[in-house]
Amino acid sequence: MRVVIIGGGPAGLAALKYLTTAPKYFPDVPEMQVDLYEEDDDVGGVFKARVWRGVEMVSSKYLTAFSDFRLPEDAPDFLPVNEYLAYLKAYVKHFGLEKHIHLNTKVTSVRPFLSENGTRRHEVTTRHVRKKAFDPASLMAKVQLDESMLPSVSHCHAVVVSSGLHVTPCIPTIPGLVEPATKVDQDGQTEGEDRSFTTNPAIRVMHSSTFKNKPGAESEYFTAAKPGGSTVVVLGAGETGHDIAYTAVTSPHVRRVVLASRDGFFVAPKIIPAPVILRIWGVPTPGTRPNKPIDTAIASLFDTAYVPPLLQHSQLQWKVYEYTIKAIFAWICGTSWGLDQWAGEVSSGRRHLDSLFFVKTQRAIPYISAPFRGGTHAFARAMDAVRAFFINTPQIDTQGRVIEVAGWPSKVGTEVIDGAVLDNVMSFPVDGSKESKKLQENNGRLGPVVPDLVILATGYDTSFAFLDKKYPTLSETTQRGIWKDDELDFAYIGFVRPSVGAIPPLAELQVLLWATKFLQALSPAPSTTTPPRGILAPYELDYALHPRGAYDFFHWKGGVEQESYAYQLALDAGAAPTAGTVLRAFGWRVFFTWAMGPNFTTKFRLVGPWADPELAVPIMRGELYRVVKRTGGGVFFFTFTIVPLVLFGTMSLAIMAVTGLWEGIKSLGRGIANACKGLKGYFGRKKKNM
C-alpha cells in the first residue's frame, strides 16, 4: 500500500503525520508507504514561498497549532511567519517525517489507471527542480526543472492533493496596464502554466506573491521614486492588500498610496478590541500582553454543539452575531461597517457576515479612515466627538499620511486635463461616493493618479495542471469538499477558506475525516453506522458562506464558517464527544474548555478513531483552558459570549424538549395503533373460531 501526498504545507504535513502514525490507531490496516513531494527546497508551503518577513499570522497560536504538537507557552499569541515556519519544521522532526519528504521535487503528472484486479491506481510522474526564478512575462516565480535528470514514474494506491490555494497568481486584465498575451478562457482568465502578460513599460507592475518573495527588502520597491516620492496603487483590498498599502504609506519614498477594490471590505479585529474610557482608563501599556484573540472567544456549546437543525439552519444565529458585532463597533469606534472603518465598506446587498471574508489585519485602517473619521457632516462629527470622549478605540497618529480608497480602475491611458496631455493616467469610477469625491478632491490638489508602481494583491487561481481530467474537480467533490462519492483513493486537503479562523486546523480535521474513512475501508473489521457510546451521531450543519448579490464565496473559493465546518468534520469522523462524556470522563476544566471555547482541533482527540486522551486532556486543562477563561473584557464577554450562549441554549433546549415530546407522542400513537391492530386481529380470529 502506497500513498502519495502533493504539497509540503501545513495540510500536506498533517496528512503525512496522520498516515504514518495510523498503525497506532488502526492496527489492522496493511503496511503503508507514504511519500510527500514538495517542489520547494523546504517545507512550509505558502508560508515559506509567498509571505514576507515581519508579517504576523492573523489566526492565534491556540487555533492554528496542530492538535498534538503545541507551541511554547511563552510564544506570542500571533506568531511572526518565520516562527510559524520554524514550528512546522519542528513538527516534522518531532514525528520523524523527514524520511518521507522529497524536496525540490515537482509532480508534473498524475493519471489514473486500472490495475490487474480492476481497481483504480495512480501513475505519478515527478521531476527534480533545479531552482525557482522570477519570470517577467508571467509575473510570477516559476519552477525551472533539472533537464539533466529524467522524469521519475511511480505507481500508488491513493493520492492526496494538498498543493495549496496560493500557487498561481490571479492577474486581472486592465487595458493599458496589464493584458494577457496568451489564450483567455470564457471567464477572462488566462489558461495553462505557460501564460504570459504584456504590461505598461512606464509602470512597474508586480503581483503580491513577488513582493513577498523578497523578504526584508520591501523598501527597494519604493527607492527608485521620482522627486517628491512615488505613487503606489494596490489593487485588491484583502489582508495582503492592506499590509502592502501600510508598508507603502509608511515608506519615506512614497508620496501617494491608493487602495482599490471591486466592492469594498470589512475589517474585523483579530484581538478583542479594548476601548479607552474617558481617554484615560484602558490606554494600552507598552509591553503588556494583548487582549484575548477573537478566534478563541466563541462558546461552541449551543453555537455548534447541541444546536437543533431547525435553529442551526436558520438565519437567527448569524443575525444575532451580526447585530452584536456591528453594535459593539458602532459603540466603541463610531462606525458599524468594520472596526474603526470609515471608508471602503462593502455594498449594502452584501453587508452580511454570512457572506464575507473578513480583513483581520488592522495596520492600514488608521490611514484609510483618517480623512473620513467622524462622518462627512458637521453634526455627525460633533456627535461622534462626544461619543469618542466617553469611549473610543485607541487612535494612531498617522502624521498626515493617508491611504486613498477607490473603486476598481477601468483603464490606464492618456487624458487631457486642464489643457495638458498626461500619459499613464489610471481611471477610477466616479460614482458620487465619499471615497470617489475624496479621490477627486486629492486629484485636484495632487494631480491625477499616475502610478509608478502597481501591486496586484488580487489573490490566486486554483489550478491543478498536473491532474488528469478524469479526476474530479474541487466543485465536483461530494464529501465536504474532500473526495467524491466513494472514491476515497483521491482527496483534496486544505482547499477551504474560513471567514474568521485559519486553514491549517480545518485541513487537519479534513485529514482526520478522510483518513478515518480511507483506513476503515482498508480494515478487514466490519464497520458500523452506529456511533460508540459517548460519541454524537452525525447530522448536517449549515457551514457554507451564503451567496449575496453577485458574490458566492463558497462556490468560488470554498468559503466556510470555521466553527460549523470544523464541527461537521468531527461529527462525520465520529470524533465529537457528548457533553456527559466530557464532564464524566475528563473533569470540569476540560468540560469548561470544551463548552466555552471554540472548536479547537484538540477537542476532537478526546474520543473517536484518533482518540489520545493522555495527550489531549493536559492541553485542554492547561493551555486552552487558560486562554478560554480570559474574558477579553466584561462588555465583550457578556454580549458576544454569554448572551448568545443563554439565548441559543434556551432556544435549543426548548426545541429539543418540544421535538422529544412530539416524538414521544408519535411513538405512543404508533404503539396504540399497533395495539388496536393486534386487538382487531385477535377478535377477528376469535370470531372466526366460534
N, C-alpha and C positions, 0 to 999 in steps of 0.2 A: 504494500500500500504506500503510495507516494502522493504528497500534496505539494503544489507549487503556490507560493504567495508572491504577488507582484506589488512591490512598493514597500519601502522601509520607514514609513512614518509611524505615528502612534497606532494607527489602525492595523497596519501590517505587523507591527511588533506584538500587538495584543493577540492577533490571530496565531502568530508563531508560538507565543508563550502558551496559549491555551492548548494548542495541538501537541506541543512537545511535553506538556505535563498531563495529557489526557489519561495515560495509564493509571495515574493515582486515583482518578475518579471513575474511569471506565475500564476496569481491569480485563474485561472480556474482549475488547476490540483488538484487531490484529496489529502487529508491529507496524509502525508508521515512520516513513522517511519524510521529513518536511524541509523544503528549500525555499528561502526567500531571496528574491532578486531585486536589487536596488541599483539604479543607473548612476547614482551619485557616489562620491568617494567615502561617504559615511552615512549613518542612519540619521533620521530626523525629518525627512520629507520636506514639506513647505517651510518648516521652522528653520531648516538649515539653508535651503536654496533661495528663499524669497522673502525673508524677514530680516530687516537690518538691525544692527547693533543698537542697543538703547531702548528698543521698543519693549513695552511691558505687556504681558498677557492681559486680556480683558476678562478672562474667567479665573476664578480663585483657585488656589492650590488644593483646596478641600474638595472641590467638584472635579477638577481636571485630572488629579492623580489617579493612577491605576488602583483597583480595589485592594490589591495585596502587596503593594510596594509604595509606601507613602513618602512624602517629602519631609525633611527635617522640621522639627517643631519651630526652630528659630528662623526658618526660611520666610521671606516676606509673603504676605497673603497673595500678592500678584507678582509672579516671577518675571524677571527680565528674560527675554527669549534665550540668551546664551546659557542661563542657569537651567532653563527647561531642557535645552539640548543636552546639557551635562546629566540631567536626571534621566533622560531617555537612554543615554549610554550606560548609566549605572544600572538601569533596568535590564538591559541586555546582558551585562556582566553578572548581575545577581542571579539570573535564571540560566546562565550558561548558554545563551542563544547564539554566541559568535560563530560556532561551528556550522550553523545552519544558514548563515547570511553570506550572500555572494555580492560584494560591492563592485562598482564600475561594470555592472552587467545589465544591459538593456534587453528587455523582452521585445522582440520585433514581430513575433507572430505567435498566435495561439489558435489552433483549429481542432475541432472535434473529429473523432473517427470511431468506428465500431471495432471492438476487439473480436477475437475469435469466438468468444462465447456470446457475442451480440450486445454487450454492454458498452456504454459510451466511455471513451478515453480521450485524452487530450495530448496533442503534439505541441510542444513548446520550443520555439526557436529563440536563442539568445545570441547577443554579440557583445564583445568586450568593448568598453568605452575608453577611448584614448583621453578625451578631455571634453569640457563644455566651454563654448565660446560664444560671445555675442554676435548675432547675425543682424546687421543693419536692415537688410531687406525684410526680415520677418519681425523686427522689433522685439526679439526675444533671444535668450540664451539657448543655443541648440547643442545637442549631443554630437560629437564627432567620433565615429566608430573607428576602431583599430582595424584597418584594412589588411594588416599583415596576419591577422588571425581569422580562421574560418569560423562560420556560424556553428553553434552547438545546438543539436536537436535531441530532445529527450521526450519521454512519454510519462504521463502521470494519471492518477485516478481522479483527482479533483484540482480545481483552480480557484484561488481566492484573489479577486482583483481589489487591491487597496492602493491604487496609484494616486489617489487624492483628487480633490476638487480644483486645486490651484496649480494647473500644469500648463495649459495652452492659453495665453493671454487673449482676451476678447478685445479686438481692435475695431472701434466704430468707424463708419465712413462719414467724414465731414469734408464736403467739397472745398478744395483749396488748402486743406490741412493734411489729411491723410485719406488715401483712397486705395482700394485693392488693385493689385496688379495681376492677380490670379483669379480663377473662376469663383463666382459668387453663387451661393445657393438661393433658394426661394425666400429664405429669411434674411437675406442680406449679409450672411456670414461667408467668409472665405472657407474653402474646403481643403482638407488634406494637411499633412505636416509640412509640405513644401510651399505653403502660401507665402506671398510677399506683398509689400505695400510700397506705394510712392508717397513721399512726404514733401511738404513745402521746404525747399532748400534754405529759405531765410529764417526758418523757425526750427529750433531743436525740438523734436518730438520723441517721447520715450514712454514706454509702458512702466507702470509702477513696479513690476517684477524686476526690471533692470535697475531702477532706482534702488531697490532693496538689495540687489546683488553686489553693491559696493559698500560694505559695512564701514561705518565710521567716516565716510567721505562725502556726506551729504552737502557740505559747503561748496565742494568743487562744482556742483551744478549751477551755482549762482555767482561764482567769482569772475566769470567772463562777461560781467554785466557792462552795459553801456554807461556812460557818465550819468550819475544820478540814480543808478540802480536799474535792475531788470524788472520786466513784467512777467509774472508766472501765472499760468492758468492751469488749474487742476480740474480735470473732467471726471466726475464721479464723486459722490459725497457719502461713501461708506466710511468705515473705520480707517481704511488705508488713505482715502482721500483727505479725511480730516487730519490725520497725522502728518501727511506731506504738506498740507496747507499750513499747519502750525510750524513745521520746520522752515518753510519758506518765509512766513511772515516774521519770524524771529531772526532771520538772517540779515546782517547789516548790508548785504549786497542787493537786497530786493526792495524795489520801490513800490510795487503793487502786486497784490495777490487776489485772484478771482477764483472762486469755487463754484463750479457749475454742476447742476443735477437735472435729471429729467422731471422729477416730481417730488423734490424735497427729501427730508429725512426726519427722523425722530431720535433725539438724543436722550438716552437713559443712563442713569449712573451705574457704575459697577460696584460702588460702595454706597451704602445707605447715606443719603445726604444728612449732614448735621448743620442746621441753620444757626445763625448768630442771633441772639435775643438782645434787643435794646443796644445793639452794636458793641456789647461788652461780653455778655455771657455766651460761651461757646466758641470764642475766637480760637482758631486752630493753634496749637502749641507745637513748634518745631520739634521733631524727634519723637513725638508720641505715636502710639500705634493707631493706624487708621480705623475708621468705623467698620462695622460688620459688612462683609461682602454681600451684595444684593442676591447673588445666586445661592446663598445659604439661608435666605430669610423666609422661604415658603414652607409652611407646615403641610406635609404631604397627607396627613390624616384628614379625610374629608375634602381634600383637594384632588387627589387621585385615588388614594386607598379608601375603600368603603363608600364610594360615591355611586349611587344608583344610576343606571344608564339614562333614565329619564332626565336627571339633573345634569349628568356629565355631558350629554349630547346637546343640551340646550345652550342658549347664549348667556344664561344668567351668570355663570361663573366669570366668563370673560367680561361682562358688563360691570360686575362688582369690582373686579380688579382695575378695569379701565377707569371707572369714575373715581375710585380711591386714589390711583396714581395721579390722575390729572388734577384732582382736588388738592393733593399734597403739593404738587408742583406749583399750582396757582397760589397756594398759601405761602410757600417758603421762597418763591422767586418771582411771582407775579405773572407767570405765563404757564398755560397748561399744554403747550404744543411740544414740550420737551424740557428737560431740566435746564433752566436758565436760557432757553432757546427762544429768542425774539425774532428770528428770521429763518427762512428756509423750510417752513412747515410743509407737510405733505398736503395734497388736495383733500377737500372735505369728504369726498366719497371714499377715500382710502384711509381716513384718520381713525382707524380702529386697531387696537392692539392685537387682534386675532389675525392680522394680515400683514404685519410689518416685521422687517429685520431691524432691530434697534442698533443705533450707533452708540457703543459703550466706551468710547474714548472722549474725554472732555477737554483736552488740551486746546482745541481750536475754538471752542464755543465762546469764550470771553471775547475773542477778536471778531467773531461773527455777530454777536449780539450787541457789542458796544454802541454802534450807531443807532440802534433801534430800542434799546432798553428803556422801559417805562411806557412805550407806546408812541404813536405818531401825533397824538393831540395833547395840548397843554393840560387839559383837565385830567386825562388819563395819566399823564406823567406825574401830576401833583398827587393824585390818589395813590399811585404806586410808591411815591416817595414816603407817604405816610405809612404804608404797609411795610416798606423796607426799614423804616426807623424801628419798628417793633420786632420784625422777624425778616431775615433775609439770608440767602446763601452767601458764603464768603466770596468777595469780589476780588478780581485780579486787575491790577493797573496795567493796561495794555500800552501805556505811554504813547497814545495816539495812533498806534498801528491797528489796522483793521483788515479783515478778510471780507471782500465783497462777495455777495451771493448773487448768482444769476441762473437763468434757465439754460436749457441745452442750446449750444450755438448752432446756427443753421449753415454757416459757411465762413470761410476766410477769403477775403478778396480786396479789390481796390474800391475805395469810396472817395467821393468828393465832399469835403467837409469845410464849410466856410470858404469856398472857392479854392481850397487846397486839395490836391490829389494825394491820397495816402494809400500806400500798399499794405497788404497783410493785416487788414483790419478784421477782427473777429466780430461777427454779427450775433447779437443775443436777442431773444424775443422782447418786444416792447408790449407789455400786457396790462399796464396800469397797476401792477402790484407794488408794494412798498419797496421790494428789492429792486425791481426794474427802475422805479423812479430814482432810487438812491444811486444806482449804477449810472443812469443818465446824468444825474447831478455831478457825480465824480468825473464822468467823461467831459463835462463842460469845464471842470477845473483842471483835470489831469490830461485831457485828451482821450481819444477813443482807445479801446483795448487793442494794442498791437503787441502780441505776445513775443517774448524772446524764447520762452521755454513753455512747452505744453506737456503735462504729465497725465497720461491716461490711467486713472485709477478706476478702470472700468471692469475689473474682475476678470473672470476666466471662463472659457468654454470647456464644457466637459466632453472630452473626446477619447475614444479608445481605438485608435487606428490599428493597433496590433491585434484586435479581436476579429475573428471570422464573423461574417454576417449571420451565421447560423445561431450564434449566441443571442440571448435576449438582451435588449437594451434596458437601461435603468427604468424607463417608463413601462416596460413590459413585465417587470418583476411583479409577482402577486403576493409575496410573503414579506410584508413590512419593508419593501424596498431592498430586499437582500437576495432572494432567489425566486425562481419561477416554478409554480406548481410543486411537483415532487422532484425537481431537478437539483438535488442537494449537492451535486458534484461541481456546481458552478455558482459562486456567490460574489456579490459586491459588498464591500465593507467600507464604511466611512464616507458615504456619499449623501448623507442627510445634513441639514444645517439648521440649528435651533435659532429661534428669535432671541432668546436670552439663554445662555448656557455655554456649552462647549462641545465640539465634535468628538474629542478623544473619549470621554466617558460613554457617549452614545455608541461610538464604534466598538468599545469593549463589550457593551451589552448586546450589540448586534452579533459579535463573535460568540458571546455566551449562548445566545439563542441558536445561531446557525450550527455551532459546534455540537451543541446538545442534540439537535435533530440529526445531524450528519453521523455522529458517533452512535446514537441509538439505532440508526438504520444499519450500522455495521455490526452491532452487537447481536450475538445469537439468542440472547434472552428476549422473550416476547415483551413488547411494550404495552402499556396500559393507558387508557384515556382517563382513568380515574386518578385525580391527584392524591398523593400521600397525605396522611393526616397532618394537619398543621400548615398546609400549603393551599393558597387560594386557587380555585379553578379559573381558567382564562375567560375573559369576556372582552367585548370590543369597547375601546375608548376612542374619543374624537381627538386625535393628536395632530392632524394636518392643519397648517395655516390655511385660513379661508380665503378664497378669491374675492377681491374687491375691485370694482371698476375693471380696468383692463389688465390688472395685475393678478397673477396666480403663482405665488412663490413656491407652493408645494409642487405644482406641476413643472415649473421651470428649474427650480434649484433644490428640490427636496426639503422645503421649509417645513419645520415641525415645531410644536410646542415641547420644550425639553422635558418637563415633568411627565406629561401624559405619554409621550413616546417611550421614555425610559421605563415607565411602569408597564406599558403594553408589552415591551420586550421581556421584562421579568415575568409577567403573568404567563406569556406564551411558553417561556422556558421552564415553568414550574419552579420559580425561584422567589416568588412573593409570599412571605410568611403571613399567617393570620396574626391579628393583634394579640390574641390569647397566647399563642405560641411564643411570641417575642417577650411578653411580660413574664410568663411562667418559666420559660427556659433560660432567659438571659438577664432578667432583672430590670429594675425600674430605670436605670440610667440608659441602657440600650433601648428600652421602650420609649423613653423621652426623646432620644435622638431619632429613633425610627418615626415617631409621630410628629414631632415639632420641627424636623429638618426636612430638606428636600430629598429627592431620590438619589442619594449617593450610591455609587456602584457597590460599595462595601455592604450596603444593606441587603444585597441580593446574593451574598456569600454566606449568610446565616443558615439558610436551608436550601434544599434543591439539589440538582445534579452536581453543582460545583461547590457544595457547602464545605466551608472550612471555618467553623466557629472558633477554633483555637486561634486563628489569625484575625478573623473579623471582629470578634467581641471586644478585644482590647482596643481596637481602632474606634469602634462605636462608643465605648465607655470613656475613651481618652480624648484623642484629637478632635473627633467630630462632635462629641458631647460638649466640649469646651467652646467650640465656635457656635453651635446651635443655641446654647444658653445665653450668648451675648444678645442683648435686646436690640442694639442699634439705635437706642433712644426710645423713650416711653411712647411718644406720639406715633412714630412709625410702627413700633411693635404692636400697639393697640389697634391701629387702623388697618395695617397690612397683614398682620398675622392673627391676632385674637378675634377681630370682627369676622373675617371670612371663616375661621375655624368654628366659631359659635354659630354663625348663620348657616353655613353649609352643613355643619354637623347636625343641627336641629332639623333642617330640611331632609337630610339623608336618613336620619333615624325615623322621621315621620313617614317618609316614603317607604322605607323598609318595613315599618310596622303595618302600614296600610296594605302593602304588597303581600306581606306574610299573612295578614288577616284574610285578604282576598283569596290567596292560595289555599288557606285553611278551609274557607267556605266552599271553594270549588272542590277540594278533596272530600269534604263532608258530603257535598252534593253528589259526587261520584259514588261515594260509599252508600248513600241512601238509594241512589238509582240502582246500584248493583244488588243491594238487599231486596229492593222491590222486585227486580228481575228474578232473583232467586226464589222469593216467595211465590211469585206468579208461576214459575216453573214447578215449584213444589206442589201448589194446589192444583195445577193442571195435571200433574202426574197422578195425584191422589184421586181426582175426579175421574180420570181415565180408568183407574183400577177399581173403582166402585161398580 
